[in-house]
Amino acid sequence: MKRTLAFSSLLALGLVACAENTGEDTTKAEMMKKGADAAEAAAPEAEAAVDPAVAMQAALEAAVASELRGDAAARDEFRNPVETLMFFGVKPSDTVVEAWPGGGWYTDIIAPYLASGGGKLYGAGFDPESSSDFVQRAITTFDEKYVANPEVYGSVERTVLARDKSMVAPAGSVDVVLTFRNAHNWEMGGWADQAFAAFYEALKPGGTLGVVDHRLPEDADKAREMSSGYLKVSTVRQLAEEAGFVFDGASEVNANAADDTDHPFGVWTLKPNSRKTDREGNAPEGFDAEEYLAIGESDRMTLRFKKPIEPTEALLE
């Protein structure tokens, strides 16, 4: 839209400049009106000339480059936010749920991006009735930073995603649900199926679910999913498809071939946690922290699912 307005202004000024050179008895005000009328007539054609994907990418790149992110950009090489959000098809006018936003690494990108296009963000976080000090601090931080500053982060609302208590957004109101490196927590906790069902309910028919998580090789022992922080793609697909979703594609944008997933402290051995000891303070014999720092962050799946326009056969049975 800004590009269209700029085009309109230039067109109007150009017509005025032409009039000044004709010598005709026409006032500048009259020519400005004629120029504005012509620009308005040309605006739809100029608007159509702007590729929506190009505009989306430019807006995302601006959000990623924002000073609001502080030193978070150091992880961009592993998390590829522009490419990831483009793959998920997030538009700045969308209504989006970010499930378990945590410290806000992605929120600092998504919220301003949606604000630029009039979209809305639901941050589906912890249960506010929890007695955990950690949970209460997380809720307070989210509210004070994002909810209380609409002039910076746009329309942001905190909702709930918890075991036996999930209301991530009004049913059928959301264009996109996103979750980054969280599904393994719900699977280890035994309620991943509830989370995926909540996402399905919140999405509009045709809406998108985007999942990024640490990827366990398909031939690995499935028991590792309960302790390592890694999940198999097949496990995530099963969770999504049993909730009613249809698989819509995968990207290797967040892959890391250097990660063999076999680490003494699971995924938490790698950046950004870089754990060096167990809970008792013991490190394995021969443990070399530099070896794991060199790997970078984990190998990750990036999966896209759709909520069908019509109910699937599984839901009709």
C-alpha positions in Angstrom: 0.0 0.0 0.0 2.8 2.4 0.8 4.3 1.6 -2.6 1.0 2.5 -4.2 0.7 5.8 -2.3 4.2 6.7 -3.3 3.3 5.9 -7.0 0.2 8.1 -6.7 2.0 11.0 -5.3 4.7 10.9 -8.0 2.0 10.7 -10.7 0.2 13.7 -9.3 3.4 15.8 -9.0 4.4 14.8 -12.6 1.1 16.1 -14.0 1.6 19.4 -12.1 5.1 19.8 -13.5 3.8 19.2 -17.1 1.1 21.9 -16.6 3.7 24.4 -15.4 5.5 24.0 -18.7 2.4 24.3 -21.0 1.7 28.0 -20.4 -2.0 27.3 -20.3 -4.2 29.4 -17.9 -4.7 26.6 -15.4 -4.1 27.0 -11.7 -1.8 24.6 -9.8 -4.6 23.7 -7.5 -6.7 22.5 -10.4 -3.8 20.5 -11.8 -3.2 18.9 -8.4 -6.8 17.8 -8.3 -6.5 16.4 -11.8 -3.3 14.7 -10.9 -4.8 13.2 -7.7 -7.8 11.9 -9.7 -5.6 10.3 -12.3 -3.4 8.8 -9.5 -6.5 7.3 -7.8 -7.6 5.8 -11.1 -4.2 4.3 -11.6 -3.8 3.0 -8.0 -5.5 -0.4 -8.5 -3.2 -1.2 -11.4 -0.2 -0.1 -9.4 -1.4 -2.2 -6.4 -1.8 -5.2 -8.6 1.8 -4.9 -9.8 3.1 -5.5 -6.3 3.8 -9.2 -5.8 2.3 -10.2 -2.4 5.1 -12.6 -1.7 7.7 -9.8 -2.2 5.7 -7.5 0.1 5.5 -10.2 2.7 9.2 -10.9 2.6 10.1 -7.2 2.8 7.8 -6.8 5.9 9.3 -9.9 7.5 12.9 -8.7 6.8 12.1 -5.4 8.4 10.7 -7.1 11.5 13.8 -9.3 11.7 16.1 -6.3 11.3 14.3 -4.4 14.0 16.4 -3.1 17.0 13.6 -4.4 19.2 15.2 -7.8 19.0 18.5 -6.9 20.7 21.0 -9.7 20.5 18.5 -12.3 19.4 19.6 -12.0 15.8 22.7 -14.1 16.7 20.5 -17.2 16.5 19.0 -16.3 13.1 21.5 -18.5 11.3 20.0 -21.6 13.0 16.4 -20.5 13.1 15.9 -18.8 9.7 12.9 -16.7 10.7 12.1 -15.1 7.4 12.3 -18.3 5.4 10.4 -20.2 8.1 7.5 -17.8 8.3 7.3 -17.5 4.5 7.1 -21.3 4.3 4.2 -21.2 6.7 2.5 -18.4 4.6 2.0 -16.0 7.5 0.5 -12.7 6.2 0.7 -9.4 8.1 -3.1 -9.2 8.1 -3.5 -12.7 9.7 -4.8 -13.7 13.1 -2.1 -15.9 14.5 -1.6 -18.1 17.6 1.9 -18.6 18.8 1.8 -21.6 21.2 4.1 -21.3 24.2 6.0 -18.2 23.1 8.5 -18.6 26.0 11.0 -15.8 26.2 9.6 -14.2 23.0 12.3 -15.0 20.5 9.8 -15.4 17.7 7.2 -13.1 19.3 9.6 -10.1 18.8 9.3 -10.8 15.1 5.7 -12.0 14.7 4.0 -9.3 16.7 5.5 -6.2 14.9 5.1 -8.0 11.6 1.4 -8.5 12.3 1.1 -5.0 13.6 2.3 -3.7 10.2 -0.6 -5.2 8.5 -3.4 -5.0 11.0 -3.2 -8.6 12.1 -3.6 -10.0 15.6 -1.5 -12.3 17.8 -2.6 -14.7 20.5 0.2 -15.8 22.8 -1.1 -19.2 24.1 0.9 -19.7 27.3 0.9 -21.3 30.7 -2.1 -21.7 33.0 -2.4 -18.4 35.0 -3.8 -20.4 38.0 -0.5 -22.3 38.3 1.3 -21.9 41.7 4.7 -22.0 39.9 6.8 -18.9 40.4 8.4 -19.5 37.0 5.0 -19.6 35.3 3.8 -16.4 37.1 7.0 -14.6 36.1 6.6 -15.7 32.5 3.0 -14.5 32.4 3.9 -11.1 33.9 6.7 -10.6 31.5 4.6 -11.4 28.5 1.8 -9.0 29.6 4.1 -6.2 30.5 6.1 -6.4 27.3 3.6 -7.3 24.6 0.0 -6.9 25.8 0.6 -3.5 27.4 2.4 -2.0 24.4 0.1 -2.1 21.4 1.8 0.9 19.9 4.9 -1.2 19.4 3.6 -4.8 19.2 0.0 -4.3 17.9 -2.9 -6.3 19.0 -1.6 -9.0 21.3 -3.7 -11.1 23.7 -2.5 -13.8 26.1 -4.5 -17.1 26.2 -4.0 -20.5 27.7 -2.5 -23.8 26.5 -2.1 -26.3 29.3 -3.0 -29.9 30.2 -6.8 -30.2 30.5 -7.2 -26.5 30.2 -6.7 -25.0 26.7 -8.4 -22.0 25.1 -5.8 -20.7 22.6 -8.3 -18.5 20.7 -12.0 -18.4 19.8 -13.1 -21.4 17.8 -12.6 -21.0 14.1 -11.1 -17.5 14.3 -7.4 -18.1 13.5 -5.5 -18.1 10.2 -2.3 -19.7 11.4 -1.1 -21.5 14.5 2.6 -21.7 15.1 4.7 -23.6 17.5 8.5 -23.6 17.7 10.4 -26.3 19.6 7.5 -27.1 22.0 5.8 -30.3 20.7 8.4 -32.4 22.4 7.4 -30.9 25.8 3.8 -31.8 25.3 4.6 -35.3 24.1 6.9 -35.9 27.1 4.1 -34.5 29.4 1.6 -36.9 27.9 -0.9 -34.3 26.5 0.4 -33.5 23.0 -2.9 -34.8 21.6 -4.8 -32.2 23.6 -2.6 -29.4 22.2 -3.1 -30.4 18.6 -6.9 -30.7 19.2 -6.9 -27.2 20.6 -5.1 -25.9 17.5 -7.6 -27.6 15.2 -10.5 -26.0 17.1 -9.0 -22.5 16.9 -8.2 -22.5 13.2 -10.5 -21.5 10.5 -11.3 -24.2 7.8 -8.3 -24.0 5.5 -6.1 -22.5 8.2 -2.4 -23.5 8.7 -0.6 -25.2 11.5 3.2 -24.7 11.4 5.4 -26.9 13.5 9.2 -26.6 14.1 10.8 -29.1 16.5 14.0 -31.1 17.1 14.1 -34.0 14.7 14.8 -37.6 15.8 15.8 -40.0 13.1 13.0 -42.4 12.1 15.2 -45.4 12.9 16.0 -44.3 16.4 14.5 -45.9 19.5 11.1 -44.3 20.0 11.8 -44.3 23.8 14.2 -41.4 23.2 11.3 -39.1 22.5 10.5 -39.2 26.2 13.9 -38.0 27.4 16.0 -36.4 24.6 13.9 -33.4 23.5 13.8 -34.9 20.0 10.7 -36.2 18.1 10.3 -38.2 15.0 8.5 -36.6 12.0 6.2 -39.6 12.0 5.2 -38.8 15.6 4.3 -35.2 14.8 2.4 -36.2 11.7 0.4 -38.8 13.6 -0.5 -36.2 16.3 -1.6 -33.7 13.7 -3.5 -36.1 11.5 -5.3 -37.7 14.4 -6.5 -34.2 15.4 -7.9 -33.8 11.8 -5.1 -32.0 10.0 -3.9 -32.8 6.5 -0.1 -32.8 5.9 0.7 -29.9 3.5 4.5 -30.0 3.1 7.9 -30.0 4.8 10.9 -27.7 4.5 14.6 -28.4 5.2 15.3 -24.7 6.0 16.0 -25.6 9.7 17.9 -28.8 9.0 21.4 -29.3 10.5 23.3 -32.2 9.1 26.0 -31.8 11.8 23.6 -32.9 14.5 23.5 -36.7 15.0 21.0 -36.2 17.9 23.0 -38.5 20.2 24.2 -36.3 23.0 24.7 -37.0 26.8 22.1 -34.4 27.9 19.8 -34.7 24.9 19.1 -31.6 22.8 20.0 -29.5 25.8 23.6 -30.4 25.2 23.6 -28.1 22.2 23.1 -24.3 21.9 21.4 -22.3 23.3 21.4 -24.3 26.5 24.8 -25.9 26.1 24.4 -28.1 29.2 27.7 -29.4 30.5 26.7 -31.5 33.5 23.8 -33.6 34.8 21.6 -32.4 37.7 24.2 -33.6 40.2 26.9 -31.6 38.5 28.6 -34.6 36.8 30.0 -34.6 33.3 30.6 -37.7 31.3 34.2 -38.9 31.0 35.9 -37.2 28.0 33.1 -34.7 27.6 34.2 -31.9 25.2 31.9 -28.8 25.4 33.6 -27.3 22.3 32.5 -30.3 20.2 28.9 -29.5 20.9 29.3 -25.8 20.5 30.7 -26.5 17.0 27.5 -28.3 16.0 25.3 -25.2 16.6 21.6 -25.7 17.3 19.7 -28.9 16.7 18.5 -30.5 13.4 14.9 -29.5 13.1 11.8 -30.5 11.2 9.7 -27.8 9.7 6.2 -29.1 8.9 3.1 -27.5 7.5 -0.5 -28.8 8.0 -3.9 -27.6 6.9 -7.3 -27.8 8.6 -9.5 -29.1 5.8 -12.3 -27.0 4.4 -14.5 -30.0 4.9 -14.2 -32.4 7.8 -12.0 -35.4 7.3 -13.3 -39.0 7.2 -11.6 -39.7 10.5 -13.7 -37.0 12.3 -16.9 -38.2 10.7 -16.6 -41.7 11.9 
